[in-house]
Every structure is written in structure tokens, then in C-alpha cells.
Amino acid sequence: MTAPIRTTCPYCGVGCGVLATPRNGHVEISGDAEHPANGGRLCSKGSALGDTLGADDRLLHPHIGDRRVEWDEALNHVASAFTRIIAEHGADAVALYVSGQLLTEDYYVANKFVKGYLGTANIDTNSRLCMASAVAGHKRAFGADLVPGCYEDFDLADLIVLVGSNAAWCHPVIYQRIARARERRPQMKVVVIDPRHTPTCELADLHLPVKAGSDVALFAGLLAFLHRNGCMDTRFVAEHTLNVTETLAAAIQAADHVAKTCGIDSARLQQFYELFARTERVITAFSMGVNQSSAGTDKVNSIINCHLLTGRIGRPGMGPFSITGQPNAMGGREAGGLANALAAHMELENAQHRDIVQRFWGSPRIASRGGSKAVDLFEAIHAGRIKAVWIMATNPVVSLPDADRVRAALRGCELVVVSDCVARTDTLDLAHVRLPAAAWGEKDGTVTNSERRISRQRAFLFPPGEARPDWWAITEVAKRMGFVDGFAFESAHEIFVEHAALSDTQNEGTRAFDIGGLATLTREEYDALAPIQWPVPTKAHAGTARMLTNARFFYSDGKARFIPTPPAAPRHATDENFPLVLNTGRIRDQWHTMTRTGRAARLAEHLPEPYLDMHAQDALLAGVRDGELARVSSRWGSAAARVRTSGEMARGAVFMPIHWSAANASDARVGAVVNPVVDAISGEPEFKHTPARVEPLRVDWHGVLFTREPIARLDTTWWTCVSGDGFVRYELGGRHARTRPETACDRQSWARELLRAVSADADYLDYVDSGSGVYRGAHVIDNRLAACLCIAPTPQLPSRSWLASLFAQSMLDDTDRRSLLAGRPLKAAADAGPTVCSCFRVGRNTIQAAIERHGLTTAAQVGEEVKAGTNCGSCLPEIRQLLATPAIKNS
Ligand code: SF4
């Protein structure tokens, strides 16, 4: 039997330990019970990792243009182009744009190459989009970028304040940890601060639906309240901090009218302030809702100020806690992946740090000023100042704000090199050179999670085709540019120990990031490295669960800084043309632009379409209805999605997920709508606040198409697709002008043509109701369903879960055929409904039927009856919602 390989999940910043066991051509995945971050638990995304592997849709070979080339030719091409462009235009004319998906070793080599050898600081990372404000806030307050606490603090706290964090969906294993802690310790309270009523609110004793962008006012008000009510830890403040007087003055000035500024009920506000004031063990955990703002850094410091004032930091069960979005956003920070940082958490602006790093590397030069941060970097490409860019493991044409401008920038760029593990992304479509990268399970290295825990990602598969690790591709280009000595790495281990040694160089406890104790790891020790939290200053050191325990901060005087945070309105305000505020974020079962999670059929079943969530009253005013298509537009661009009036949104706000791209939808890149405003200090974009409007997307018909194979081109007004088990599912919307059929009769001919195009040589059955404009057709080959298409003038179409189940059948019987023509299952219990539990693929209808039949009243009883919610627990909020609401049959 193959022994399981211990590795780490490649998705969110929780950093869960995973056991991967290759067996019979598949990889079995389970949680690593020995990993302290998750104790064996995984969320739906982590549990489905085995379904995302394989060589299908992978980029297998290097290409220059459309021509497949040898690695040698591709690397020579990149190296000579970079050399020529630098000679002609200077080092700032080239850039790297990398990713929180890279391993620390990739990051370290990329940063060394750019800052130490090319001599520019034009390297930035997509982590800029999720946590740069936390970095800047930490540095301003503590003198170093560090998260003081650890996950164990969530077990010990008496109050957990979750700010701008839908942890139930975005960091599910932390959310479940909080839920379990509260079951054990009923005195624990949870407050959720979020403009949306998200699934995370299920756990909340108190939800404050603040207006987007008003958090600074909320926490300034709290600071003033704590001071007024005698909660200041006078000794701590006097001995360990500076700037309290001016910070309090600014807070007191801002504290008037907080409830009005935040748009919340003053009694609830008072309740929160009193709860915070009287609870010693309080954690304020924050995530993208805080960071992704034009005032993101001030938001972070307004939170930290409250913990400094009360001295609630560096002790068990308390402190500010940044929950990072990406698996290695922290590792990227450590290795200097940001355009304003050096390796090992040293500062680019600090001459002594530059000297330490350059001497250590023995590099010919060192960048002497900050490079372009993500949004500015693509603006510099657009302006022609950056002429060559190498993009690794990220898809900026989808993920950056003002994404149409990013696309235009890359279209006009002289050289676009993209390293990726998949064959097609919106960004790869614009690449001049495509380099195949090793994927999760094939590469080796380390990642650091939100609690500073360094864990190994280990390879357990051979990379397919000619895919290679990113660090290898960088070293090969560097050598071809003449930098042989600095890049003679043969393994991830050699890179890691160099990074560890640099962190220790001339440190003497002056810099927070010190993993010098890992600098002498042998290859075997590195391979066996157990998860460990930095700092690790000596080899005998077991790692550091909590920092700042001695209240000594990393400014030279050892004191923390209070930072005055005057509230400021978001840069762009709503007006009569754009009266709504667009907010964006993640959904439960998808990751970023779906290049990996999109491969797992069970993850696609939960929310298979891009949606636009809005208040029912706003929908009414905009002339759109639940289930219909709508277009959301801003001054920067537009996207289309299906309207949902789920009850999560406050008046005046809309929400759209970030995951859809041109690869899986005709028009649902929400990045194109998002304004490119950034925080002036951190450079993090304002993804949570774009003035927007919503209008109906008029279509004359709606459709759903299932095929066995993807369709190369669909010329309908609107489409989106997901992969299922043995099929691809398309949702369609059409207008006469674009799809040609002018009448129901034409539409029927068009539908037949489309079906013939996707599955020729099949038996077909179809049903036409010319009067109502309904068409249902199916193609059958060897008695198995090959394709089916249903069209109607309204979005009410047959159940997708039922149609999907027909594709899994080895043969169709007469009742199935009649059901297809009728557009509904004629067999009892044939429709499980849309998926609620991805782990066990349990549908809503199944759960509702069990609730009704057995009179179930708790999620635990549902779990016993139908298994739903008994693995990762990500679906428990939805199961509880089903228990609380009457049955609604829906597809
Ligand atoms: S919470 Fe889920 S996505 Fe995040 S690391 Fe754990 S298993 Fe992966």
C-alpha cells in the first residue's frame, strides 16, 4: 500500500495539512490529523483536491507564439529579450508579476533575480490584492509585518470579532474551529461586522451591517468609548507605546455620529462597544473586507489601536488577527515578493538592509527604490514604460480591477511571458511565450499560513509533459543573462536554507522574521520538516506560537505606535448614474479564477453560475427580478450575471463573485467593473466599493444545454458553463438579433442545428411548443444521453440536477425519454436538487425531503439521515437555513 504524503492545501491562508495517497491512477485526499492548523479537517475545496489533478487541460510544453519549442529555445528567447530591453530602456522597463500560489522558494528566487541582479524592484504579487493593507498596518503599528497570535487563540477567546470576513465560506476550517470552541465554551461571543448578511452571521451573537467603507469610523468610535469608560491599560500604553494622545484626539473627533456614519442602529453599536469593553480575551480577526479598501491600512490600524489601548495583545486568546487570503501570501511577504520589500522582511528603503542583502547575495546591484505595485505595474505597461512582463501563476486579466484596461495593457506590451500549469486562461491568451509550470502535488517547497506556520508542500506526482517548477525556470533565465553564480540552485532545499540564513544575517533579534534555526537543515531534515511557526532563531528552537509576549515591538525603541486614523469617505461616491455600491468576493466552493477548482464537478454544483446579489427593493427599482439576467456597470466596465435576491444584501449594495472569466462565461469578469482606486499606503485596490448601476439584460429566451464535450464557440447573447461528471453544462440566454432565430419556429431549427453540431450521428427526440416558445431536444447514442437542450421564454427550465443525473446513467429507459420531452422527472425521487453538501453531493431536495419525512430539527439529525454536513461542515449554515425555512423545490 502507498504511504500517504504529508503536504499542505494550495488554496486559502488557513494552510491546512493534507494527506495525499496516490492509488490506482487517482489521489485520495484526507485531512492531516497531525497538522496543527486543521487537526485533520478540510473544507469542501480541500476535500476535492484529488478531483483537480491530472494532465487534462494542462500546459505541457513551452511555446513561443503558437509554436511548440524546446525549453532551451524558450528560455533563451526570454533571457535575450529581457537583456535587450534592459540595455535599451533600463531595468525598470521589465517586471515580474507573481502570485500567492507560488511557494516561498519560487518567490525567493524571483525576488533575488529582479532586485539583486536586474536591479529594479518591479516585482509585485497578486497578494497585493488581498493583504497588502494588513502588511502596511502591521509595519506602522509594530515596526514589522507580523501576526502576533495563533489559531489556538480562537479556542481561548471570550469574544471574537470578525470584521469584513465571510469565514464560513472563505476560511471554513477557522470558522468551524470557532463554532466548536463556542460549543465547548458557551460564554464565548461572536460579533460579525460586514455589510452583507453572510453565512458567517449564522454564528453571530451580534451582526453589525455597517456601510461599506465605514469601519474606520466604527473602530475610532470604539477607541474613544474604551478611553471614556476607563478601559485603557495605562501602564502598558505608557511603557510600550507612543502617539496615544494624538490618536485619541483624532478618534474622539471622529466618534460623533458613528451610528449614522456606519448606517447602523445605535443600540446595537452600544452593545458591541460594551461587549468589547468588558471582555479581556478578545480577538479582532479581519480579512479582505478590511484590506481591500482605499482606506485599508487605516482600517487595520484603527483595529490595532483598540488592542494597544487595552493592552490586549501578545497574550493567549487576544489580539488583532489578519486572516490571509492565499496559501502563501505570508511566504511571499517573507521572501520580499512585494515591490516595496526586500527578502527576509527587510526594507527596500533602508540602506543598511539593502547593504545586508546585497552583500549576502554577492549581487552586482540592488534595487534602491520601490517598484510598481500591482495596479501601477499594469498601468506602466499600458503607458509603455514597462515593455516586458513575466507573469507567474496568476490571471490578472480577470483578477485585477479595471480588468479591460489590464487586457489592453497586455495586448500592447512588447513581451508577455506567462508561466502557468493550465493550458488556457484569459491571460495566457495574450502571452507571447507560454511556459509550463509544475502544479500542486508536483512541486516541492514551503508555504506559510496566517499564523506564521511554515509547512511543507511535497511532491507526490511527476509533472506531466515538460512542466517544471517556477524557481527552475527563473534560475535558467538568470543564468542565460549571465548571472550564473547567484542561481546555481539544484533544489528547493538549497533555496530554503539560503533564505533562512539571510533572515539570520545581522539580525540579533532586531528583525521579527528570523528562521536562522532552519538554515542548517540537511536535505533529509528539510524533507521531513514538521510545521513550525516563525521566529525560529536557533536549531533547538521549537518555533513561536505567540509574538509580542514581552510587549517589545520592532521599532528601535521597542515601542508600538498608535496611528491616528481620521475617517475618510471612499474615493468614488455613488451618484444618480451609479447609485449602488458594488462589492466583490469569493464563494464557498471555488478558488480564484477556477482554473483548478473548476475541474472538480462536485465543486461546480453548489453555485454554478455567476450571480448578482441585491436587495429585493433595489432589484425592483432597477427593473430586474430574482432569476433573471442583469448587467452591472460602472465607469470602468460592465459584466452580466443572474440576479439573486437572497436577503444577504442591504439596500444600496450589490455583490458579485470574482471567479468567472472569459474561459467560462461570455461576460462575467467582475474585475472589469471594479474601480482601480488603491489605498495610498498599501497600494491595495478597493474591491469592496465601486459605484455601479444594474439594468436588465434583455433576452428573448433562456436555455440550458448539456453536452459530453465542450463547445469551441457559442454565439449566444449570454452563456456560462461548468464541467460536470461526464458532461459540460451551459446556461444560455439569447436575443433575436444575435442568434438569428426570429420566431419560435426559427428557434427550433436553430436548436436542432446546435444539437447536431455538438453530437452528430445520434438518435434524437424533441418536443416543440411553438405557441409558448418552448423547445426540448435530446440526442441519444447507444441508448446513452449525448446532449440535451431546453429553451423557454422564461428562466423556468428543467431541473439541472435531474438532467445531470441522466448523464450518469448507463442507459435511458422509456420513462427517461418521456421525462426529457416533458421537461421533468416522471420517476419518483429522481431529482436531488441543487447541491448543498459538496463532500457527499447531497442536494437540497434530498435534505428537504428528509426533514419533512422524519421531522428533523437539527443539522446533526440531517447529518445522521443523509450524511450532509458531516465532513467539512462548510454547508452547515445552509442546512440550518433549510431547517428554519419551509421547503422550496428549486433547481
Ligand atoms: S480551509 Fe479549505 S481551502 Fe483553506 S487551507 Fe483548509 S482545506 Fe484548504
Residues whose N, C-alpha, C, O or C-beta is under 5 A from the ligand:
A	BS01	SF4	C9 Y11 C12 V14 G15 C16 L42 C43 K45 G46 H171 P172 V173
